[in-house]
Amino acid sequence: MAVKVGRAGKAVKSEIKRIINADHRDPFSVLGIHETDAGVAIRCFNPESAEVAVIDIYDRKARYQMKKTDPAGFFEVVIPGRKIFAYDLHMVTYRGEHTINRDPYSFLPSLGEIDLHLFNEGNHYEIHKKLGAHIVEIDGVSGVRFAVWAPNAKRVSVVGDFCRWDGRRYCMRMLGSSGVWEIFIPGPGRGTLYKYEIKAQNGDLFDKADPYAYASELRPKTASAVWDMGSYQWDDDEWLSRRGQTDILNSPMSIYEAHLGSWARNADNEWLTYRELA
């Protein structure tokens, strides 16, 4: 999606307004780094920042101060004579807090066309490895890839402790017509609490837990949690070995079903943990 630019490669007011109001369906077309006739333009939005500077990660002396072009927190700088490069954003909040991180809007989509094709076809048998929150490393940067299917949403954002649950900060992009929204956020890791803020077509906002989350808060709280399933040490090798040698189609099988929440409680009428139930 091509973004409208004004004079000297700067974003036009209509695009800035859509970003500030979290109404842009493709925020990556505005935010991040883009080549223009006047040079490369770098744009970011952070309502908590008083100052923002761009730092070339391969030449830390190359520092470019961004101009706040809207008091709501939209920053922009156009750098003549430069091509696309990797950079950090050095942000200073009104409270005097300093953070230096890679810009999430400078990364390309992390889900491929084959994954999206198989998902839309209903034939992706490992979609749990693609949707949800996954700790990954992209271009040497550690962070979390978030992806969720919300085909009828007007806008989807990731919210959590890392952005003070502000749905304007990390608006996602929809990947083509797949209905899948995606963003890679550098920094968050295991245990990070998050939800998806979904804006409906009529403008209503909903905070939703991740249906593909590997972990979540204990009731009555409802936030999802980033988790790394690869670090779990399984001890079922013996059972898996027996299963591989069993003809399950021609062997007797017993299936038991129970609703654990109503099957048993402790002395205080509270739900038992899985370990207590075992």
N, C-alpha and C positions, 0 to 999 in steps of 0.2 A: 504493500500500500504506500503510495507516494504522499509525502506530507507537503503541505503548502508552506513555502518559505517566502519571507519578505526580502527587503533590501539587505545586502551584505550577508546573505545566508541565514538570517535570523528567523525564528519561528514567528508566524503571524499570530495576532491576538486571539483569533477564533480557536486555533489549535491549543494555545496556552490555556484558554478558558476551559476547554474540554479536559485537559490534564488536571487542572486545579480542582475541577468539580468531579473528578474520577468518572468521567463519562466517555472516555476514549476507548474504542474497541481494540485499537492497535497502538498502545502507548509506545511501543518500540519504534514506531515510525517517527516519533517526535523526540523521545528521550534517548540518551546514549550518544554515540558518535556517528556523524554522517558527513559524507563528502558533499560540498557545495561549490558553486563557481567561485566563491570568495575564500575557500580553504575548508578545513574541517570544522564542523560545528559540534560542540558538545553541550548537552542540555541535561539538567536534572531537576527534580522537584523534591524538596524537603522543607516542610513548613516550620521545622524546629531549628533550621540552620540560619545563623546570622551571616556566615561567610562560607564560601566553598571555593576550593582551588583544585585544579587538575594537575596531577604529577605523572610524568612519563615513567613507567616502571623500569625501563632500561636506562634512563638517564634522569636520576632523581633531581638534578639541577634544573631540568626543564620543567618549570612550574608556571602555570597559567591561572591567574585569578579570574574567577567567574563573576559576571555582573548579575545582580538580582534585577531581572526585568519585570517582575511582578511581586508586590509586597507579600503575596500569599506564600511565597517560597519557591518561585521558579527562577532558576539560574541558567545562564548561558554564556558561552565564549566561542568566538570564531577565531581560528588560528590560521592565518594566511601561510601558504607555502608548505603545509604539512599534509601527509596522507593519513589514512587510518592507522592508529597505534594503540597499544595496550596502556591503560592508565589506572591510577587510583584517584579516588575523590577524598580530599582532606576537608572534612566538615567541622565547623566550629559552631556549637549551639549557642543560644542566647544565655545559657547557664555557664558558658565557658568550657564546656566539655569538647574534647577533640577526638575524632575518630578518623581512621584512614582505612578505607576498604575499596575493593574493586567495585565498579559500577555494574549492578545486575542487568542493566539495559545495554551493556556492551557485548553481551554474549549471544551467540546464535542459538536457534532452537536445539534442544537436546533430545528431542524425540524425532525419529526418522520417518520417512514416508511409508516404508514397509510396515512399521508398527501401526501407524494410523490406518493404513489400508486394511490390515488384518483385523484391527479393532472394529472399524466400521462395517466390515464384512461379517463380524461375529465369530471369527476364527482365530483370534489371538488367545492362545491357551496359557500364556504367561503374562497377561496384562497387569497382574499384581506387581510385576517387576518394573512396570512403566508408569502406571498411575499411582497416586499417593505421594508420600514424601520419602525421598531416597538420598542418603548421604553419598555424594559423588565428588569426584575431582575433575574439573574441566580446565584445560590449559594451565595445569599446575595449581589451580585455585580450589580449595576445599569449601564445600558448601552443601546446600540441600536443593535438589530438584523437586519442585512441586508440580503436580499435574492432576487435573480433575476434569471429568466430563460433565458439562453443563450447557447443552446445545441451545437452550432457550434463554440463557442469561444475557442481559445487556452488558454486564461487566462482572468480572470475578477478580477478587484480590486475596492475597494471603495476609492474614493479620496474626499478631502474636505479641509476646513480651518484647521482642526485638524491635518492634515499631510502635509500641504503646497502643496496640490494637487499632491503629489508624488505617482504615481501608483505602486511603488515598496514596499511601506510601509504595506499596508493591502490587500495583495493578498488573494482571497477567495478560498474555496475548492468546487469542484463539488461533490455533494452527489450521489454516485453510478453512474448509467447511466441515472439519471432523467433529466439531463440538467440544474438542479437547482444549483446555486452557493450560498454559505452561509458563513457568518462570524458574530460573536458577538464581538463588540468593546466596552470595558468599557469606560465610561467617557462622550461621546457625549450625548446630550439631545435635548429637544425641541428647534427648531429654527436652529439647525446645518445644514449648507449647504453641499450638497454632490452631486456626480455623480458616475456613474460606468465607469471605464476605461476598455475598452474591446480590447483585442489583438486578431486580426483575425488569421486564420491559416497561412496566408502569412506574418504575422508580422506587418501589419498595425494597428495603434492605433486609437480608437474612444472614445470620451467622450460622454456618453449618459445620459440623464435625466432618472429618474426612472418612468416606466409606471404605477407603483402602488403607487406613492408618494401621500401623503395626502395634500401636500402644495408645492409651488414652488416660485421662485423669480418672480418679476414683469418684464415683457418684457422691454427692449430687452435681459435682462439676462435670463439664462435658467437653472440654478441649481435647483435641488429639495431641499426640506427642511424637516427635521424630524419634525413630529407633533404628538400630542397626541389627537386623536379624542375622547377619553374617557372623557376628561375634558370639552367638549362642552355641554352646557346646552340647551337641546331641549325644545321647548314650543309648541309642536304639539299634546299634549295629546288628545285634543278635536277632532281633525281631525282623529287621529288614532282610537278613539272610534267609530266615525261615520263610518269609513271604515270597521271596523270589523262587523258592523251590516248591511252592504250593500251587496246585491247580484250583484256583478260586472258583472257576466256573463249574467244577464238578465235585466240590467239597462242601460238607455241611457248614452252615454259617448261622450264628446267633446275633441278632441285632437288638440292642437295648436302647431305650429312649427314656429320658427323664428331664423334667424341667427343674433344674437345680435350685432355682430361687424359691420354689414352693415345696420341694421334696424334703428339705431339712433346714432347720435354723439352729443357732446356738442358744444358750440359756437366756440370753438377752433379746431373743427374737431377731437377731441380725443374720444376714447372709453369711454363709461359710465361704472361706477361700477355697480355691481349687485344691490346695495341698491338704486342708482340713477334710474336704470331701473325699479325697483319695484314701 
